[in-house]
Amino acid sequence: MRRVLLVESGSRRLIETLLPGIYSQPVNERVDLFTCFSGIPQGFDPARGEVFRTHDWQGRAARKRLYAMLRRRGYDAVGILCSDEAVMAKWKWALAWQVPAKVFIVNENCDYFWFDISQWRTMLHFLLFRAGLTGAEGAATLGRLVFVPFVLLYLLAFAAYVHLRRALRA
């Protein structure tokens, strides 16, 4: 990879942990960063990359210009932080969709996997883990999901009963 776009969609410490590993690869000539935070992360080399901020690209027309500019830059890879934090959720997937590059997902431990069909088992485990359906809590979550229709039915029946009683009294 000669050009990499990192999407900082998690806490700042994660990108600061990831940057030394990215820079240690001699083929990475340019590493750009897309972020919503002010300032630059510790370890980011401004001579080898540029920082883009979400607040500079507000509005549909500005985002269209951003996507067109990023497509022209010819990135080889887009790295997206998926750290179970609600930071830039819409931005990261829009950038993954708009920038024609191979996408890799980085979790909160700075482990990564490529976002492609050959990694379907890893992606499935990642999604199940994020949904709380793995490990000991998986059975409890599934149990709660099974009881949701019954609880909803009970609440609807109770509301109907209360409203019917009120109507009969009036």
SVG drawing of the C-alpha trace seen along z (x, -y; Angstrom):
<svg xmlns="http://www.w3.org/2000/svg" viewBox="-70 -24 81 43">
<polyline fill="none" stroke="black" stroke-width="0.4" points="0.0,0.0 1.4,-3.3 -1.5,-5.5 -3.7,-4.9 -6.7,-6.8 -7.4,-6.3 -10.9,-7.1 -10.6,-8.0 -14.0,-6.9 -13.0,-6.1 -11.1,-7.6 -7.9,-9.4 -5.7,-6.9 -6.6,-4.2 -5.3,-6.0 -2.2,-7.0 -1.6,-3.3 -2.2,-2.3 0.0,-5.0 3.4,-3.6 2.5,-0.2 1.2,-1.9 4.4,-4.1 6.7,-1.1 5.7,0.4 8.1,-1.1 5.7,-0.9 3.2,-3.4 4.3,-6.6 1.3,-8.7 -1.1,-8.2 -4.0,-10.7 -6.4,-11.0 -10.1,-11.8 -11.3,-12.8 -13.8,-14.8 -11.3,-15.8 -9.3,-19.0 -5.5,-18.9 -3.5,-16.0 -2.9,-12.7 0.5,-12.1 2.7,-10.3 1.0,-11.6 3.5,-12.9 2.2,-15.9 5.0,-15.6 3.6,-12.2 -0.1,-12.9 -2.9,-15.3 -5.7,-15.7 -9.3,-16.1 -12.0,-17.1 -15.7,-16.5 -16.6,-20.1 -14.9,-21.3 -17.2,-19.2 -20.7,-20.0 -23.6,-19.9 -24.3,-17.7 -22.3,-19.8 -19.2,-19.8 -19.4,-16.1 -19.7,-15.5 -16.6,-17.5 -14.8,-15.6 -15.8,-12.2 -14.7,-13.3 -11.3,-14.6 -10.7,-11.4 -11.5,-9.2 -9.0,-11.1 -6.2,-10.6 -6.0,-6.9 -5.9,-5.3 -4.9,-1.7 -6.6,-1.1 -9.1,-2.7 -8.7,-1.9 -11.8,-2.3 -11.7,-2.2 -14.6,-0.2 -14.2,-0.5 -17.8,-0.2 -18.0,-4.0 -20.6,-6.1 -18.1,-8.4 -18.5,-9.3 -20.7,-6.2 -22.3,-7.6 -19.0,-9.1 -17.0,-5.9 -19.4,-3.8 -19.9,-6.6 -16.2,-6.9 -15.8,-3.1 -18.5,-3.2 -17.3,-6.3 -13.5,-5.8 -12.5,-3.0 -10.0,-1.2 -9.6,2.0 -11.1,1.5 -9.7,2.9 -11.5,2.8 -9.5,2.0 -11.0,2.9 -10.3,1.4 -7.3,3.7 -5.7,2.5 -6.3,5.9 -7.6,5.7 -9.1,7.7 -9.8,7.0 -13.4,6.3 -14.0,8.9 -15.9,12.1 -12.9,14.3 -13.1,12.9 -16.8,13.7 -16.2,15.8 -14.2,13.0 -16.9,10.4 -19.7,12.6 -17.9,13.1 -17.2,9.3 -20.9,8.5 -22.1,11.2 -19.7,9.9 -20.9,6.3 -24.5,7.4 -23.8,9.2 -24.5,12.7 -21.3,14.4 -20.0,15.9 -22.0,16.1 -24.1,13.0 -25.2,14.5 -27.7,16.9 -29.2,14.1 -29.5,11.8 -31.2,14.6 -33.6,15.2 -34.5,11.6 -35.1,11.6 -37.4,14.6 -39.5,12.9 -39.9,9.6 -43.0,10.6 -44.7,11.9 -43.9,8.9 -45.2,6.6 -48.4,8.7 -48.9,8.4 -48.4,4.6 -50.8,4.2 -53.4,6.4 -53.0,4.4 -53.3,1.1 -56.5,2.3 -57.9,3.5 -57.3,0.2 -58.8,-1.8 -61.8,0.5 -62.4,0.1 -62.2,-3.7 -64.6,-3.6 -67.1,-1.5 -67.1,-3.8 -67.8,-6.8"/>
</svg>
